[in-house]
Amino acid sequence: MTARKLDIAFAILIVATFITWLIGEWWTAHAVILPVMAGMLALTFVKCRLVILDFMALRPVKSFWRGLVIGWVVVVLGLITLAYLLSLS
């Protein structure tokens, strides 16, 4: 992993975090609808994937380990989604 690629990943993380913050600020004044929440969770997945693959240096390792850690993220985000959907009813 080159320093340039890490800088690009870091810039993407900063922009994604800013967008997440904007959605959070917007949320306080409006009711959050399901597509907005889905977008926020998708953005969170992208951020987690960048951290796992680039900053934890799991990109060059066997796909089993990458899949295991990314699978854990999917499970956690799935549980957050389930909790959100249950809170709507």
DSSP file (Angstrom, degrees, kcal/mol; ACC not computed):
  #  RESIDUE AA STRUCTURE BP1 BP2  ACC     N-H-->O    O-->H-N    N-H-->O    O-->H-N    TCO  KAPPA ALPHA  PHI   PSI    X-CA   Y-CA   Z-CA
    1    1 A M              0   0    0      0, 0.0     2,-0.1     0, 0.0    53,-0.0   0.000 360.0 360.0 360.0 123.7    0.0    0.0    0.0
    2    2 A T     >  -     0   0    0      1,-0.1     4,-1.9     4,-0.0     5,-0.2  -0.432 360.0-115.4 -85.4 161.8    1.5    3.3   -1.1
    3    3 A A  H  > S+     0   0    0      1,-0.2     4,-2.3     2,-0.2     5,-0.2   0.852 115.7  57.3 -63.9 -34.0    1.3    6.5    0.9
    4    4 A R  H  > S+     0   0    0      2,-0.2     4,-2.2     1,-0.2    -1,-0.2   0.914 106.2  48.3 -64.3 -42.7   -0.7    8.0   -1.9
    5    5 A K  H  > S+     0   0    0      1,-0.2     4,-2.5     2,-0.2    -1,-0.2   0.885 111.6  50.2 -65.8 -37.8   -3.4    5.3   -1.7
    6    6 A L  H  X S+     0   0    0     -4,-1.9     4,-2.6     2,-0.2    -1,-0.2   0.889 109.3  51.6 -66.1 -38.2   -3.6    5.7    2.0
    7    7 A D  H  X S+     0   0    0     -4,-2.3     4,-2.3     2,-0.2    -2,-0.2   0.903 110.6  48.3 -63.9 -40.2   -4.0    9.5    1.6
    8    8 A I  H  X S+     0   0    0     -4,-2.2     4,-2.4     2,-0.2    -2,-0.2   0.924 112.1  48.8 -65.3 -44.0   -6.8    8.9   -0.8
    9    9 A A  H  X S+     0   0    0     -4,-2.5     4,-2.3     1,-0.2    -2,-0.2   0.909 111.5  50.2 -61.3 -41.5   -8.5    6.5    1.5
   10   10 A F  H  X S+     0   0    0     -4,-2.6     4,-2.2     2,-0.2    -1,-0.2   0.897 109.5  50.7 -64.3 -40.4   -8.1    9.0    4.4
   11   11 A A  H  X S+     0   0    0     -4,-2.3     4,-2.4     2,-0.2    -1,-0.2   0.901 109.7  50.5 -64.3 -40.3   -9.6   11.8    2.3
   12   12 A I  H  X S+     0   0    0     -4,-2.4     4,-2.8     1,-0.2    -2,-0.2   0.909 109.7  51.2 -62.9 -41.1  -12.6    9.5    1.4
   13   13 A L  H  X S+     0   0    0     -4,-2.3     4,-2.3     2,-0.2    -2,-0.2   0.895 109.7  49.7 -63.3 -39.7  -13.0    8.8    5.1
   14   14 A I  H  X S+     0   0    0     -4,-2.2     4,-2.2     2,-0.2    -2,-0.2   0.937 113.4  45.3 -64.8 -46.2  -13.0   12.5    6.0
   15   15 A V  H  X S+     0   0    0     -4,-2.4     4,-2.4     2,-0.2    -2,-0.2   0.919 113.9  49.4 -63.2 -43.8  -15.6   13.3    3.3
   16   16 A A  H  X S+     0   0    0     -4,-2.8     4,-2.4     1,-0.2    -1,-0.2   0.887 110.8  50.1 -64.4 -38.5  -17.8   10.3    4.3
   17   17 A T  H  X S+     0   0    0     -4,-2.3     4,-2.3    -5,-0.2    -1,-0.2   0.898 110.2  50.3 -65.9 -40.2  -17.6   11.3    8.0
   18   18 A F  H  X S+     0   0    0     -4,-2.2     4,-2.4     2,-0.2    -2,-0.2   0.910 110.7  49.1 -63.3 -42.6  -18.6   14.9    7.1
   19   19 A I  H  X S+     0   0    0     -4,-2.4     4,-2.4     2,-0.2    -2,-0.2   0.914 110.6  50.7 -63.4 -42.4  -21.5   13.6    5.1
   20   20 A T  H  X S+     0   0    0     -4,-2.4     4,-2.3     1,-0.2    -2,-0.2   0.905 110.0  50.5 -60.8 -41.3  -22.6   11.4    8.0
   21   21 A W  H  X S+     0   0    0     -4,-2.3     4,-2.5     2,-0.2    -2,-0.2   0.914 109.0  51.2 -63.0 -42.8  -22.4   14.4   10.3
   22   22 A L  H  X S+     0   0    0     -4,-2.4     4,-2.4     1,-0.2    -2,-0.2   0.910 109.9  49.4 -61.2 -42.2  -24.5   16.5    7.9
   23   23 A I  H  X S+     0   0    0     -4,-2.4     4,-2.2     1,-0.2    -1,-0.2   0.917 110.7  51.1 -62.6 -41.8  -27.1   13.7    7.9
   24   24 A G  H  X S+     0   0    0     -4,-2.3     4,-1.1     1,-0.2    -2,-0.2   0.892 110.9  47.5 -62.6 -40.2  -27.1   13.6   11.7
   25   25 A E  H  X S+     0   0    0     -4,-2.5     4,-0.5     1,-0.2     3,-0.3   0.891 112.9  48.8 -67.1 -38.9  -27.6   17.4   11.9
   26   26 A W  H >X S+     0   0    0     -4,-2.4     4,-1.2     1,-0.2     3,-1.0   0.850 103.5  63.4 -66.9 -34.3  -30.4   17.2    9.4
   27   27 A W  H 3< S+     0   0    0     -4,-2.2     3,-0.2     1,-0.3    -1,-0.2   0.839  93.4  60.8 -60.7 -36.1  -31.9   14.3   11.4
   28   28 A T  H 3< S+     0   0    0     -4,-1.1    -1,-0.3    -3,-0.3    -2,-0.2   0.784 112.7  37.1 -65.9 -25.2  -32.5   16.5   14.4
   29   29 A A  H << S+     0   0    0     -3,-1.0     2,-0.3    -4,-0.5    -1,-0.2   0.609 121.9  38.0-101.2 -13.9  -34.8   18.8   12.5
   30   30 A H  S  < S-     0   0    0     -4,-1.2     2,-0.4    -3,-0.2    -1,-0.0  -0.886  86.8 -99.0-133.7 161.3  -36.6   16.3   10.2
   31   31 A A        -     0   0    0     -2,-0.3     2,-0.5    -3,-0.0    -3,-0.1  -0.704  42.0-126.8 -78.7 130.6  -37.9   12.8   10.5
   32   32 A V        -     0   0    0     -2,-0.4     2,-0.2    -5,-0.1    -1,-0.0  -0.676  23.7-150.5 -82.8 125.7  -35.4   10.3    9.0
   33   33 A I    >>  -     0   0    0     -2,-0.5     4,-1.9     1,-0.1     3,-0.6  -0.531  27.7-101.4 -93.4 164.7  -37.0    8.1    6.4
   34   34 A L  H 3> S+     0   0    0      1,-0.2     4,-2.6     2,-0.2     5,-0.2   0.854 117.5  53.5 -56.7 -44.2  -35.8    4.6    5.6
   35   35 A P  H 3> S+     0   0    0      0, 0.0     4,-2.3     0, 0.0    -1,-0.2   0.873 108.8  50.9 -62.5 -33.7  -33.8    5.4    2.4
   36   36 A V  H <> S+     0   0    0     -3,-0.6     4,-2.2     2,-0.2    -2,-0.2   0.925 111.7  47.1 -66.9 -43.2  -31.8    8.1    4.3
   37   37 A M  H  X S+     0   0    0     -4,-1.9     4,-2.3     2,-0.2    -1,-0.2   0.897 111.4  51.4 -64.6 -39.9  -31.0    5.6    7.1
   38   38 A A  H  X S+     0   0    0     -4,-2.6     4,-2.3     1,-0.2    -2,-0.2   0.901 109.9  50.1 -63.6 -40.4  -30.1    2.9    4.5
   39   39 A G  H  X S+     0   0    0     -4,-2.3     4,-2.4     2,-0.2    -2,-0.2   0.891 109.5  50.9 -63.5 -39.8  -27.7    5.4    2.8
   40   40 A M  H  X S+     0   0    0     -4,-2.2     4,-2.0     2,-0.2    -2,-0.2   0.904 111.4  47.5 -65.8 -40.6  -26.1    6.2    6.2
   41   41 A L  H  X S+     0   0    0     -4,-2.3     4,-2.1     2,-0.2    -2,-0.2   0.874 111.0  51.6 -68.2 -36.5  -25.6    2.5    6.9
   42   42 A A  H  X S+     0   0    0     -4,-2.3     4,-2.2     2,-0.2    -2,-0.2   0.907 109.7  49.6 -65.0 -40.8  -24.1    2.0    3.4
   43   43 A L  H  X S+     0   0    0     -4,-2.4     4,-2.3     1,-0.2    -2,-0.2   0.883 109.3  52.4 -63.6 -38.6  -21.8    4.9    4.0
   44   44 A T  H  X S+     0   0    0     -4,-2.0     4,-2.7     2,-0.2    -2,-0.2   0.892 107.5  52.0 -63.6 -39.9  -20.8    3.4    7.3
   45   45 A F  H  X S+     0   0    0     -4,-2.1     4,-2.7     2,-0.2    -2,-0.2   0.918 108.9  49.9 -62.9 -43.0  -20.1    0.1    5.6
   46   46 A V  H  X S+     0   0    0     -4,-2.2     4,-2.3     2,-0.2    -2,-0.2   0.921 111.9  48.6 -61.3 -43.7  -17.8    1.8    3.1
   47   47 A K  H  X S+     0   0    0     -4,-2.3     4,-2.3     2,-0.2    -2,-0.2   0.930 112.4  47.7 -62.6 -45.6  -15.9    3.6    5.9
   48   48 A C  H  X S+     0   0    0     -4,-2.7     4,-2.9     1,-0.2     5,-0.2   0.910 111.0  51.8 -61.9 -42.3  -15.5    0.3    7.8
   49   49 A R  H  X S+     0   0    0     -4,-2.7     4,-2.8     1,-0.2     5,-0.3   0.907 109.4  49.5 -62.9 -42.3  -14.3   -1.5    4.7
   50   50 A L  H  X>S+     0   0    0     -4,-2.3     4,-2.4     2,-0.2     5,-1.0   0.921 113.2  46.5 -62.6 -43.4  -11.7    1.2    4.0
   51   51 A V  I  X>S+     0   0    0     -4,-2.3     5,-2.0     3,-0.2     4,-0.6   0.934 115.8  45.9 -64.3 -45.1  -10.4    1.1    7.6
   52   52 A I  I  <5S+     0   0    0     -4,-2.9     6,-1.3     3,-0.2    -2,-0.2   0.945 121.2  35.3 -64.2 -49.2  -10.3   -2.7    7.6
   53   53 A L  I  <5S+     0   0    0     -4,-2.8     6,-1.6    -5,-0.2    -2,-0.2   0.895 131.6  23.7 -76.5 -39.9   -8.6   -3.2    4.2
   54   54 A D  I  <5S+     0   0    0     -4,-2.4    -3,-0.2    -5,-0.3    -2,-0.1   0.903 129.1  33.2 -97.1 -47.1   -6.3   -0.2    4.1
   55   55 A F  I  <<S+     0   0    0     -5,-1.0    -3,-0.2    -4,-0.6    -4,-0.1   0.791 124.5  42.9 -87.2 -27.1   -5.5    1.0    7.7
   56   56 A M  S   <S-     0   0    0     -5,-2.0    -1,-0.2    -6,-0.2    -4,-0.1   0.464 107.7-130.4 -90.4  -2.0   -5.6   -2.5    9.3
   57   57 A A        +     0   0    0     -6,-0.3    -4,-0.2     1,-0.1    -3,-0.2   0.861  63.3 136.2  58.9  42.6   -3.7   -3.8    6.3
   58   58 A L    >   +     0   0    0     -6,-1.3     3,-0.5     1,-0.2    -5,-0.2   0.409  42.5  92.3 -96.2   2.1   -6.0   -6.7    5.6
   59   59 A R  T 3  S+     0   0    0     -6,-1.6    -1,-0.2     1,-0.2    -5,-0.1   0.904  89.2  42.2 -63.1 -41.4   -6.0   -6.2    1.8
   60   60 A P  T 3  S+     0   0    0      0, 0.0    -1,-0.2     0, 0.0    -2,-0.1   0.576  97.8  93.9 -85.2  -5.1   -3.1   -8.5    1.1
   61   61 A V  S <  S-     0   0    0     -3,-0.5     5,-0.1     1,-0.2    -3,-0.0  -0.236  91.9 -67.4 -81.8 173.8   -4.1  -11.3    3.5
   62   62 A K    >>  -     0   0    0      1,-0.1     4,-1.6     4,-0.1     3,-0.7  -0.216  44.2-118.1 -60.7 148.8   -6.1  -14.4    2.6
   63   63 A S  H 3> S+     0   0    0      1,-0.2     4,-2.9     2,-0.2     5,-0.2   0.755 109.1  68.5 -63.5 -24.0   -9.7  -13.8    1.7
   64   64 A F  H 3> S+     0   0    0      2,-0.2     4,-2.2     1,-0.2    -1,-0.2   0.943 103.6  42.4 -58.7 -47.9  -10.9  -15.8    4.7
   65   65 A W  H <> S+     0   0    0     -3,-0.7     4,-2.2     2,-0.2     5,-0.2   0.897 115.3  48.8 -69.6 -40.7   -9.7  -13.3    7.2
   66   66 A R  H  X S+     0   0    0     -4,-1.6     4,-2.8     1,-0.2     5,-0.3   0.941 113.7  48.0 -61.1 -45.6  -10.9  -10.3    5.2
   67   67 A G  H  X S+     0   0    0     -4,-2.9     4,-2.4     1,-0.2    -2,-0.2   0.866 109.5  53.5 -62.7 -37.2  -14.3  -12.0    4.8
   68   68 A L  H  X S+     0   0    0     -4,-2.2     4,-1.7    -5,-0.2    -1,-0.2   0.936 113.9  40.1 -64.1 -47.3  -14.4  -12.8    8.5
   69   69 A V  H  X S+     0   0    0     -4,-2.2     4,-1.6     2,-0.2    -2,-0.2   0.916 118.6  46.0 -71.4 -42.7  -13.8   -9.2    9.6
   70   70 A I  H  X S+     0   0    0     -4,-2.8     4,-2.2    -5,-0.2    -2,-0.2   0.867 110.3  55.6 -68.0 -34.5  -16.1   -7.7    6.9
   71   71 A G  H  X S+     0   0    0     -4,-2.4     4,-2.4    -5,-0.3    -1,-0.2   0.880 104.0  54.2 -61.6 -38.1  -18.7  -10.3    7.8
   72   72 A W  H  X S+     0   0    0     -4,-1.7     4,-2.4     2,-0.2    -1,-0.2   0.907 107.8  49.8 -61.6 -41.5  -18.5   -9.1   11.4
   73   73 A V  H  X S+     0   0    0     -4,-1.6     4,-2.8     2,-0.2     5,-0.2   0.914 109.4  51.5 -63.0 -42.4  -19.2   -5.5   10.2
   74   74 A V  H  X S+     0   0    0     -4,-2.2     4,-2.3     2,-0.2    -2,-0.2   0.905 110.0  49.5 -61.7 -41.7  -22.2   -6.8    8.1
   75   75 A V  H  X S+     0   0    0     -4,-2.4     4,-2.4     2,-0.2    -2,-0.2   0.934 112.3  47.3 -63.0 -46.1  -23.6   -8.6   11.2
   76   76 A V  H  X S+     0   0    0     -4,-2.4     4,-2.1     1,-0.2    -2,-0.2   0.933 114.2  46.2 -62.8 -45.7  -23.3   -5.5   13.4
   77   77 A L  H  X S+     0   0    0     -4,-2.8     4,-2.4     1,-0.2    -1,-0.2   0.858 110.9  54.2 -65.9 -33.7  -24.8   -3.2   10.7
   78   78 A G  H  X S+     0   0    0     -4,-2.3     4,-2.5    -5,-0.2    -1,-0.2   0.900 108.4  48.5 -64.2 -40.8  -27.6   -5.8   10.3
   79   79 A L  H  X S+     0   0    0     -4,-2.4     4,-2.5     2,-0.2    -2,-0.2   0.878 110.6  50.8 -67.1 -37.2  -28.3   -5.7   14.0
   80   80 A I  H  X S+     0   0    0     -4,-2.1     4,-2.3     2,-0.2    -2,-0.2   0.917 111.1  49.2 -63.9 -42.5  -28.4   -1.9   13.9
   81   81 A T  H  X S+     0   0    0     -4,-2.4     4,-2.7     2,-0.2    -2,-0.2   0.917 110.7  50.1 -62.3 -43.7  -30.8   -2.1   11.0
   82   82 A L  H  X S+     0   0    0     -4,-2.5     4,-2.5     1,-0.2    -2,-0.2   0.923 110.7  49.1 -61.2 -44.8  -33.0   -4.6   12.8
   83   83 A A  H  X S+     0   0    0     -4,-2.5     4,-1.7     1,-0.2    -1,-0.2   0.901 111.9  49.4 -61.9 -40.6  -33.1   -2.4   15.9
   84   84 A Y  H  X S+     0   0    0     -4,-2.3     4,-0.9     2,-0.2    -2,-0.2   0.930 112.0  47.3 -63.9 -45.6  -34.0    0.7   13.8
   85   85 A L  H >X S+     0   0    0     -4,-2.7     4,-0.8     1,-0.2     3,-0.5   0.885 111.3  51.2 -65.5 -38.0  -36.8   -1.2   12.0
   86   86 A L  H 3< S+     0   0    0     -4,-2.5     3,-0.5     1,-0.2    -1,-0.2   0.835 105.3  57.0 -66.6 -31.3  -38.2   -2.5   15.3
   87   87 A S  H 3< S+     0   0    0     -4,-1.7    -1,-0.2     1,-0.2    -2,-0.2   0.739  99.0  61.2 -72.3 -20.8  -38.2    1.0   16.7
   88   88 A L  H <<        0   0    0     -4,-0.9    -1,-0.2    -3,-0.5    -2,-0.2   0.795 360.0 360.0 -74.5 -27.4  -40.4    2.2   13.9
   89   89 A S     <        0   0    0     -4,-0.8    -1,-0.2    -3,-0.5    -2,-0.2   0.481 360.0 360.0 -93.7 360.0  -43.2   -0.2   14.9
